[in-house]
């Protein structure tokens, strides 16, 4: 009948029995009807209690209680409930007592409003967490769970979101001519907006490279489509490469991304520096491409800035120096190289919370 018993204290046996049957049962009692009709607008001293009366009529022990004072609990003209205080005497509360009860009622209203807002916020939080989890699963499905079998090469990758969802991604995919596309990217921003942007950049990049064999031309097309379809204040850094396992060449374009490390078999390293601006910043990213050869025992390490910008307890960054040192000292196998870098990074941060998304991709020539 529109009311719930929120709290009770000192109830007589007649009201306390049978799971407080006479307090709970419909229909609304007299004071509840007065509240719903808008006639109970302030604390009043005497209201003959129909629930006490019904309990007494059923032989309940009400310990002489017949009357109660009632305090309406109202917020913004909307009734929230009633505070009732019962006694055996007639007009047992003074005006000062009623003012005191009214003050208690005001505090109860505040507590009830807070509880209501907390419930709304909690429901919203649970809903958002559920949505984020779905977004995580969808995003996770876009990251390769198993690396493809590229003849003469071994590959390994790691994807470590700092939160439920991430703006980093990588992929390896076969092209129609027997070559392989390799992409890694990092979207500026966090949350679901970054996830949507990441998914769009990834999808456009893959489809553009399938249509165009040139990484620079493909990323230029992606940049044009991004600015046309998604005019938001967001951008992405991307490295797009084409691996030819027959010619053992890597043709790449670096759109403002951290320079991948090419570790040569003797232990020297080369950085594949940016060859143009990030995606989504300018109508003319001026992207160009470079081609390098991959020799026996060489390994290409692609990564996002979550690796180099990871900090330890002294607020020192892992940096390009730390990553390069770990790459040089790592075993030649892609999986072992990846594990070595991750272990070295973990030791460096000394258990500090991961502040940014991490993506790592290793391509080694066996």
MARZAZA-316928 format. One record per residue (C-alpha): residue number from 1; residue in three letters; x, y, z. Coordinates in nm, 3 decimals, m for minus. Each point is the difference from the previous one (the first is absolute). Example, Ala and Ser with C-alpha at 12.3 -4.5 7.8 and 13.67 -1.06 7.14 Angstrom:
<markols>
1;ala;1.230;m0.450;0.780
2;ser;0.137;0.344;m0.066
</markols>
This chain:
<markols>
1;unk;0.000;0.000;0.000
2;unk;0.290;0.236;m0.070
3;unk;0.186;m0.011;0.335
4;unk;0.282;m0.211;0.146
5;unk;0.089;m0.034;0.365
6;unk;0.351;0.145;0.003
7;unk;0.079;m0.012;0.373
8;unk;m0.172;m0.064;0.334
9;unk;0.092;0.010;0.367
10;unk;m0.183;m0.088;0.322
11;unk;m0.303;m0.151;m0.171
12;unk;m0.265;m0.156;0.225
13;unk;m0.059;m0.373;m0.043
14;unk;m0.326;0.065;m0.185
15;unk;0.183;0.180;m0.280
16;unk;0.314;m0.211;0.011
17;unk;m0.168;m0.339;m0.040
18;unk;m0.042;m0.201;m0.321
19;unk;0.279;0.185;m0.183
20;unk;m0.161;0.334;0.097
21;unk;m0.316;m0.092;m0.183
22;unk;m0.209;0.293;0.128
23;unk;0.266;0.254;m0.101
24;unk;0.045;m0.139;m0.350
25;unk;m0.339;m0.110;m0.119
26;unk;m0.202;0.207;m0.248
27;unk;m0.188;0.223;m0.038
28;unk;0.177;0.321;0.099
29;unk;m0.065;0.112;0.356
30;unk;m0.148;0.336;0.093
31;unk;0.328;0.191;0.027
32;unk;0.122;m0.149;m0.330
33;unk;m0.319;0.115;m0.173
34;unk;0.038;0.349;0.148
35;unk;0.355;0.017;m0.135
36;unk;m0.096;m0.119;m0.348
37;unk;m0.292;0.246;m0.008
38;unk;0.234;0.288;0.085
39;unk;m0.172;0.071;0.334
40;unk;0.290;m0.104;0.223
41;unk;0.235;0.292;m0.053
42;unk;0.165;0.044;0.341
43;unk;0.064;m0.190;0.321
44;unk;m0.327;m0.062;0.183
45;unk;m0.049;m0.122;0.355
46;unk;m0.303;m0.228;m0.006
47;unk;m0.097;m0.243;m0.271
48;unk;m0.218;m0.290;0.102
49;unk;0.182;m0.302;m0.133
50;unk;m0.215;m0.233;m0.207
51;unk;0.270;m0.266;0.007
52;unk;0.013;0.000;0.381
53;unk;m0.378;m0.014;0.000
54;unk;m0.010;m0.300;m0.238
55;unk;0.267;m0.177;0.202
56;unk;m0.195;0.054;0.322
57;unk;m0.319;m0.122;m0.168
58;unk;0.182;m0.322;m0.089
59;unk;0.103;m0.051;0.363
60;unk;0.351;0.137;m0.034
61;unk;0.194;0.134;0.296
62;unk;0.060;0.365;m0.086
63;unk;0.115;0.096;0.352
64;unk;m0.259;0.277;0.014
65;unk;0.122;0.180;m0.312
66;unk;m0.282;0.172;m0.187
67;unk;0.131;0.327;m0.141
68;unk;0.311;0.120;m0.176
69;unk;0.163;0.318;m0.123
70;unk;0.075;0.005;m0.372
71;unk;0.278;0.183;m0.184
72;unk;m0.031;0.013;m0.381
73;unk;0.321;m0.073;m0.190
74;unk;m0.027;0.213;m0.313
75;unk;0.258;0.096;m0.262
76;unk;m0.078;0.265;m0.260
77;unk;m0.371;m0.040;0.073
78;unk;0.022;m0.374;m0.064
79;unk;m0.092;m0.228;0.294
80;unk;0.275;m0.245;0.095
81;unk;m0.148;m0.148;0.317
82;unk;m0.112;0.059;0.357
83;unk;0.168;m0.003;0.340
84;unk;m0.249;m0.115;0.266
85;unk;0.061;0.011;0.377
86;unk;m0.270;m0.174;0.209
87;unk;m0.096;0.039;0.367
88;unk;m0.290;m0.084;0.230
89;unk;m0.059;0.362;0.099
90;unk;m0.202;0.275;m0.165
91;unk;0.210;0.283;m0.146
92;unk;0.313;m0.141;0.156
93;unk;0.239;0.219;m0.204
94;unk;0.054;0.373;0.045
95;unk;0.055;0.247;m0.283
96;unk;0.373;m0.020;0.073
97;unk;m0.020;m0.379;m0.030
98;unk;m0.172;0.033;m0.337
99;unk;0.267;0.244;m0.122
100;unk;0.264;m0.249;0.111
101;unk;m0.176;m0.283;m0.185
102;unk;m0.027;0.222;m0.308
103;unk;0.376;0.055;0.011
104;unk;0.051;m0.376;0.019
105;unk;m0.240;m0.036;m0.293
106;unk;0.207;0.246;m0.204
107;unk;0.311;m0.208;0.066
108;unk;m0.186;m0.315;m0.102
109;unk;m0.105;0.165;m0.326
110;unk;0.363;0.086;m0.075
111;unk;0.108;m0.356;0.081
112;unk;m0.275;m0.147;m0.219
113;unk;0.089;0.230;m0.289
114;unk;0.364;m0.098;0.029
115;unk;m0.094;m0.367;0.008
116;unk;m0.216;0.050;m0.308
117;unk;0.275;0.180;m0.190
118;unk;0.247;m0.267;0.107
119;unk;m0.228;m0.270;m0.137
120;unk;m0.032;0.190;m0.328
121;unk;0.376;0.051;m0.019
122;unk;0.064;m0.364;0.086
123;unk;m0.244;m0.119;m0.265
124;unk;0.168;0.231;m0.250
125;unk;0.343;m0.125;0.103
126;unk;m0.103;m0.364;m0.042
127;unk;m0.150;0.083;m0.340
128;unk;0.314;0.180;m0.115
129;unk;0.223;m0.280;0.126
130;unk;m0.209;m0.247;m0.197
131;unk;0.026;0.214;m0.313
132;unk;0.375;0.040;0.047
133;unk;0.040;m0.374;0.042
134;unk;m0.187;m0.057;m0.326
135;unk;0.220;0.264;m0.165
136;unk;0.308;m0.177;0.139
137;unk;m0.110;m0.334;m0.143
138;unk;m0.075;0.156;m0.339
139;unk;0.334;0.182;0.003
140;unk;0.186;m0.311;0.113
141;unk;m0.143;m0.185;m0.299
142;unk;0.171;0.256;m0.227
143;unk;0.343;m0.087;0.141
144;unk;0.152;m0.323;m0.141
145;unk;m0.021;m0.282;0.257
146;unk;0.234;m0.212;m0.210
147;unk;0.261;0.127;m0.238
148;unk;m0.027;m0.109;m0.363
149;unk;0.253;m0.232;m0.157
150;unk;0.224;0.220;m0.213
151;unk;0.257;m0.216;m0.189
152;unk;0.352;0.057;0.132
153;unk;m0.113;0.226;0.285
154;unk;m0.118;m0.035;0.357
155;unk;m0.228;0.254;0.167
156;unk;m0.112;0.080;0.352
157;unk;m0.221;0.270;0.146
158;unk;m0.131;0.133;0.331
159;unk;m0.291;0.232;0.074
160;unk;m0.034;0.140;0.353
161;unk;m0.281;0.256;0.055
162;unk;0.054;0.236;0.293
163;unk;m0.376;m0.006;0.058
164;unk;m0.291;m0.212;m0.122
165;unk;0.034;0.135;m0.354
166;unk;0.298;0.135;m0.190
167;unk;0.096;0.228;m0.286
168;unk;0.295;m0.216;m0.112
169;unk;m0.021;m0.269;m0.265
170;unk;0.205;m0.214;m0.234
171;unk;m0.072;m0.253;m0.272
172;unk;0.170;m0.221;m0.257
173;unk;m0.198;m0.095;m0.311
174;unk;0.058;m0.167;m0.334
175;unk;m0.019;0.201;m0.321
176;unk;m0.116;m0.133;m0.335
177;unk;0.349;m0.016;m0.154
178;unk;0.155;m0.220;0.270
179;unk;0.141;0.292;0.195
180;unk;m0.105;0.083;0.355
181;unk;m0.134;0.318;0.153
182;unk;0.123;0.103;0.345
183;unk;m0.156;0.282;0.197
184;unk;0.032;0.143;0.347
185;unk;m0.176;0.312;0.126
186;unk;m0.077;0.214;0.300
187;unk;m0.307;0.221;0.028
188;unk;0.030;0.320;0.202
189;unk;m0.260;m0.008;0.276
190;unk;m0.169;m0.245;0.233
191;unk;m0.331;m0.176;0.051
192;unk;m0.265;m0.109;m0.245
193;unk;0.065;0.289;m0.241
194;unk;0.358;m0.119;m0.044
195;unk;m0.125;m0.356;m0.051
196;unk;m0.235;0.107;m0.279
197;unk;0.273;0.211;m0.159
198;unk;0.247;m0.286;0.028
199;unk;m0.240;m0.246;m0.162
200;unk;m0.066;0.241;m0.285
201;unk;0.370;0.075;m0.060
202;unk;0.082;m0.371;0.003
203;unk;m0.282;m0.090;m0.240
204;unk;0.077;0.283;m0.242
205;unk;0.372;m0.080;0.005
206;unk;m0.048;m0.367;m0.081
207;unk;m0.245;0.069;m0.282
208;unk;0.215;0.282;m0.143
209;unk;0.312;m0.217;m0.015
210;unk;m0.193;m0.277;m0.174
211;unk;m0.098;0.250;m0.271
212;unk;0.340;0.171;m0.019
213;unk;0.337;m0.178;0.026
214;unk;0.165;0.319;0.127
215;unk;0.001;0.055;0.382
216;unk;0.038;0.377;m0.043
217;unk;m0.286;0.019;m0.250
218;unk;m0.217;m0.220;0.222
219;unk;0.057;0.215;0.309
220;unk;m0.061;0.317;m0.202
221;unk;m0.336;m0.147;m0.105
222;unk;m0.077;m0.094;0.363
223;unk;0.082;0.355;0.109
224;unk;m0.238;0.141;m0.261
225;unk;m0.282;m0.234;0.103
226;unk;0.054;0.070;0.369
227;unk;m0.021;0.376;m0.046
228;unk;m0.307;m0.044;m0.220
229;unk;m0.193;m0.241;0.222
230;unk;0.122;0.078;0.350
231;unk;0.062;0.373;0.045
232;unk;0.088;m0.034;0.368
233;unk;0.293;0.132;0.194
234;unk;0.179;m0.335;m0.007
235;unk;0.293;m0.144;m0.189
236;unk;0.197;m0.322;m0.027
237;unk;0.362;m0.091;m0.059
238;unk;0.045;m0.299;m0.230
239;unk;0.278;m0.207;m0.151
240;unk;m0.114;m0.188;m0.310
241;unk;0.240;m0.242;m0.168
242;unk;m0.001;m0.258;m0.277
243;unk;0.220;m0.306;0.052
244;unk;0.108;m0.192;m0.308
245;unk;0.113;m0.346;0.121
246;unk;0.137;m0.085;m0.345
247;unk;0.217;0.308;m0.044
248;unk;0.054;0.044;0.375
249;unk;m0.080;0.370;m0.015
250;unk;m0.210;0.224;0.224
251;unk;m0.168;0.299;m0.156
252;unk;m0.141;0.233;0.266
253;unk;m0.151;0.338;0.078
254;unk;0.010;0.143;0.351
255;unk;m0.279;0.251;0.073
256;unk;0.137;0.173;0.309
257;unk;0.046;m0.323;0.197
258;unk;0.281;m0.108;0.231
259;unk;0.286;m0.120;m0.223
260;unk;0.002;m0.381;m0.028
261;unk;0.333;m0.164;0.077
262;unk;0.169;m0.216;m0.263
263;unk;0.252;m0.216;0.184
264;unk;0.258;m0.143;m0.235
265;unk;0.152;m0.343;0.058
266;unk;0.338;0.142;0.115
267;unk;m0.181;0.194;0.279
268;unk;m0.019;0.347;m0.152
269;unk;m0.331;0.188;m0.013
270;unk;m0.166;0.232;m0.251
271;unk;m0.300;0.224;0.076
272;unk;m0.278;0.029;m0.258
273;unk;m0.072;0.367;0.062
274;unk;m0.331;0.172;m0.093
275;unk;m0.047;0.066;m0.369
276;unk;m0.296;0.235;0.040
277;unk;m0.256;0.146;0.239
278;unk;m0.248;m0.189;0.215
279;unk;m0.338;m0.101;m0.142
280;unk;m0.282;0.249;0.053
281;unk;0.209;0.312;0.058
282;unk;0.037;0.152;m0.344
283;unk;m0.149;m0.016;m0.349
284;unk;0.354;m0.048;m0.131
285;unk;0.194;m0.243;0.223
286;unk;0.284;m0.003;m0.258
287;unk;0.058;m0.371;0.047
288;unk;0.279;m0.178;m0.178
289;unk;0.125;m0.355;0.024
290;unk;0.331;m0.174;0.042
291;unk;0.118;m0.352;m0.087
292;unk;0.254;m0.204;0.195
293;unk;0.131;m0.353;m0.035
294;unk;m0.038;m0.264;0.270
295;unk;0.289;m0.242;0.043
296;unk;0.033;m0.331;0.176
297;unk;m0.023;0.048;0.377
298;unk;m0.143;0.352;m0.025
299;unk;m0.302;0.098;0.210
300;unk;m0.244;0.289;m0.030
301;unk;m0.152;0.129;0.326
302;unk;m0.308;0.221;m0.024
303;unk;m0.147;0.156;0.315
304;unk;m0.219;0.279;0.136
305;unk;0.100;0.280;0.236
306;unk;m0.142;m0.188;0.298
307;unk;0.330;m0.190;m0.007
308;unk;0.247;0.286;m0.020
309;unk;m0.201;0.230;0.230
310;unk;m0.043;m0.260;0.276
311;unk;0.135;0.139;0.328
312;unk;0.144;m0.151;0.315
313;unk;m0.034;0.116;0.362
314;unk;0.262;0.269;m0.058
315;unk;m0.214;0.136;m0.287
316;unk;0.272;m0.100;m0.245
317;unk;m0.116;m0.104;m0.347
318;unk;0.100;m0.327;m0.162
319;unk;0.069;0.199;m0.313
320;unk;0.139;m0.081;m0.339
321;unk;0.334;m0.080;0.161
322;unk;m0.145;m0.261;0.234
323;unk;m0.200;m0.166;m0.276
324;unk;0.293;m0.005;m0.244
325;unk;0.227;m0.148;0.265
326;unk;m0.253;m0.276;0.072
327;unk;m0.044;m0.074;m0.371
328;unk;0.375;m0.029;m0.055
329;unk;0.038;m0.237;0.297
330;unk;m0.298;m0.219;m0.095
331;unk;0.011;m0.344;m0.170
332;unk;m0.057;m0.004;m0.378
333;unk;m0.329;m0.192;0.005
334;unk;m0.305;0.232;m0.020
335;unk;m0.187;m0.156;0.292
336;unk;0.310;m0.005;0.221
337;unk;0.090;0.354;m0.102
338;unk;m0.348;0.120;0.093
339;unk;0.013;m0.180;0.335
340;unk;0.342;0.147;0.073
341;unk;m0.117;0.356;m0.067
342;unk;m0.314;m0.048;0.211
343;unk;0.202;m0.143;0.287
344;unk;0.252;0.285;m0.018
345;unk;m0.281;0.258;m0.004
346;unk;m0.171;m0.169;0.295
347;unk;0.323;0.007;0.199
348;unk;0.053;0.367;m0.083
349;unk;m0.344;0.127;0.110
350;unk;0.034;m0.181;0.335
351;unk;m0.369;m0.078;0.028
352;unk;m0.125;0.350;m0.083
353;unk;m0.350;0.019;m0.149
354;unk;m0.009;m0.007;m0.379
355;unk;m0.098;0.353;m0.104
356;unk;m0.038;m0.047;m0.375
357;unk;m0.095;m0.273;m0.244
358;unk;0.278;m0.224;m0.125
359;unk;0.028;m0.174;m0.334
360;unk;0.307;m0.193;m0.116
361;unk;0.053;m0.183;m0.327
362;unk;0.316;m0.191;m0.098
363;unk;0.077;m0.126;m0.351
364;unk;0.313;m0.214;m0.023
365;unk;0.165;m0.168;m0.295
366;unk;0.082;m0.355;0.103
</markols>
